[in-house]
Amino acid sequence: MKPYDWRPPVLTTSRLVLRAFTDDDAEPLFEHARNPNVTRYTLWDAHQTVAETMMFVRDYALLRYREGTAEPYAITVAPDPRPVGACGCFWASQTHQTMELGYWIAEPFWGKGYVVEACRAVLDFAFAEYAPERIQARVIEGNDASARVLTKLGFREEGTLRRVLLRRGRFEDVRMFSLLRGEKG
């Protein structure tokens, strides 16, 4: 068990700093999390208030950190410390040594390669620190940009789970991708 105040280590890339979320992130993160274009394919709805974003920071991120999970990471574009998205790996099944990768980034930062760069750093960390055999990712049908991110990261598409997700009153198909320990480049 990790200490109560455990935080994931800071990860850096050539353009990004990935770090734990703090209360100070709620307001700048809200500016992006309220955009319905950003949440079009997420499991969470566009935030309506800064308080809702603060709930994400306190009720989701801090609880994950207390579990010793390096998820979610705040994605920041150096040298600006304000978060523009999130990514991370969490245990889908520790018994079966399977983690799941998740990510999102603010609309002004789409198409710049930031998500691939951030996820590559998180994957390297997750494979080294937690030693999963498999890291999987799910993509809601229609989110071709997310599928391209996974392909660039070396994930393989395994198939489509038909009508597996009831989201916003509608059943959705979900594409499943995975990257195995031996496939990590």
C-alpha positions in Angstrom: 0.0 0.0 0.0 1.3 3.4 -0.9 1.4 6.3 1.6 -1.7 8.5 1.8 0.0 11.4 0.1 1.7 9.4 -2.7 1.9 11.1 -6.1 3.1 9.6 -9.4 6.6 10.7 -10.5 6.9 13.5 -13.0 7.6 12.3 -16.5 9.1 14.6 -19.1 9.4 14.4 -22.9 11.0 16.8 -25.3 7.8 19.0 -25.3 5.7 17.9 -22.3 5.7 17.6 -18.6 3.4 14.9 -17.2 2.6 15.4 -13.5 0.0 14.8 -10.8 -3.1 17.0 -10.7 -3.4 19.5 -7.9 -6.3 21.7 -6.7 -4.8 24.6 -8.6 -5.5 22.8 -11.9 -9.3 22.9 -11.6 -9.8 26.3 -13.2 -7.5 26.0 -16.2 -8.6 22.4 -16.8 -12.2 23.4 -16.7 -11.6 25.7 -19.8 -10.9 22.5 -21.8 -13.1 20.0 -20.0 -16.3 22.0 -20.7 -15.8 21.7 -24.5 -18.3 19.2 -25.9 -16.0 18.6 -28.8 -13.5 17.2 -26.4 -16.0 15.0 -24.6 -17.7 13.7 -27.8 -16.1 10.2 -27.3 -15.4 10.2 -23.6 -17.3 8.4 -20.9 -17.6 11.7 -19.0 -19.8 14.6 -20.0 -18.6 18.1 -20.6 -18.1 19.9 -17.3 -20.6 22.6 -16.5 -18.8 24.3 -13.6 -15.3 24.7 -12.1 -16.6 22.8 -9.1 -17.3 19.8 -11.3 -13.7 19.9 -12.5 -12.5 20.2 -8.9 -14.5 17.0 -8.1 -12.5 15.3 -10.9 -9.2 16.4 -9.2 -10.2 15.6 -5.7 -12.6 12.7 -6.0 -11.0 10.9 -8.9 -7.3 11.8 -9.3 -6.5 11.9 -5.6 -8.2 8.6 -4.9 -6.3 7.0 -7.7 -3.0 8.3 -6.4 -3.9 7.0 -2.9 -4.3 3.6 -4.5 -0.8 3.9 -5.8 -2.0 4.3 -9.4 -0.1 6.6 -11.7 -3.3 7.8 -13.4 -4.4 10.4 -14.3 -1.4 12.4 -15.3 -1.9 16.1 -16.1 -0.5 16.8 -19.6 1.3 20.2 -19.7 3.1 21.7 -22.7 6.4 23.0 -21.3 7.1 25.5 -20.0 3.4 26.3 -19.3 2.3 24.5 -16.1 -1.4 24.6 -17.0 -2.9 21.2 -17.8 -4.3 20.7 -21.4 -5.4 17.1 -21.0 -4.9 13.9 -19.1 -3.5 10.4 -19.7 -2.6 7.4 -17.6 -2.7 3.6 -17.1 -4.7 1.9 -14.4 -5.3 -1.8 -13.6 -8.1 -3.4 -15.5 -7.2 -6.7 -13.8 -4.2 -7.0 -11.6 -4.8 -10.7 -11.3 -4.4 -11.0 -15.1 -1.6 -8.4 -15.3 -3.7 -6.2 -17.6 -3.7 -2.4 -17.5 -5.8 0.0 -19.5 -4.6 3.2 -21.1 -6.8 6.3 -21.3 -6.2 9.8 -22.6 -7.8 13.1 -23.8 -6.4 16.5 -24.9 -7.9 19.9 -25.4 -9.1 20.8 -28.8 -6.5 23.6 -29.5 -3.8 20.8 -29.1 -5.3 18.3 -31.5 -3.1 17.1 -34.3 0.2 18.1 -32.8 1.4 14.6 -31.7 1.1 15.5 -28.0 -1.1 12.6 -27.1 1.2 10.0 -28.7 4.2 11.7 -27.0 2.5 11.7 -23.6 1.2 8.1 -23.9 4.6 6.8 -24.9 6.1 8.2 -21.7 3.2 6.7 -19.6 3.5 3.3 -21.3 7.3 3.2 -20.7 6.7 4.0 -17.1 3.8 1.6 -16.7 5.7 -1.3 -18.2 8.8 -0.6 -16.1 7.0 0.1 -12.8 4.0 -2.2 -12.8 5.2 -4.9 -15.2 1.8 -5.7 -16.9 1.7 -8.4 -19.5 -0.9 -6.4 -21.5 -2.0 -2.8 -21.8 -5.4 -2.4 -23.5 -7.3 0.6 -24.7 -10.9 1.0 -25.8 -12.1 3.4 -28.5 -15.7 4.3 -29.1 -16.7 3.6 -32.7 -16.2 6.8 -34.8 -13.2 8.1 -32.9 -10.7 7.5 -35.7 -8.2 10.0 -34.2 -7.9 8.0 -31.0 -7.5 4.8 -33.0 -4.6 6.5 -35.0 -2.9 7.4 -31.7 -3.0 3.7 -30.6 -1.7 2.5 -33.9 1.2 5.0 -33.7 2.0 3.6 -30.2 2.2 0.0 -31.6 -1.2 -1.2 -30.4 -3.0 -3.8 -32.4 -6.7 -3.8 -33.0 -8.3 -6.9 -31.7 -11.9 -6.4 -32.7 -15.1 -4.6 -32.0 -17.4 -5.2 -29.1 -20.8 -4.6 -30.5 -23.3 -2.4 -28.5 -21.3 -3.0 -25.3 -21.5 0.5 -23.9 -24.7 2.4 -23.0 -23.6 6.0 -23.1 -25.8 9.1 -23.1 -28.8 6.9 -23.7 -27.4 5.1 -26.7 -25.6 1.8 -27.2 -22.2 2.2 -28.6 -19.8 -0.2 -30.4 -16.3 -0.2 -28.8 -13.0 -1.1 -30.6 -10.5 -3.0 -28.5 -6.7 -2.5 -28.9 -3.8 -4.0 -27.0 -0.1 -3.8 -26.6 1.7 -6.8 -25.1 4.9 -6.6 -23.0 6.9 -8.4 -25.8 5.6 -6.0 -28.5 6.8 -2.8 -26.7 9.5 -1.2 -28.9 
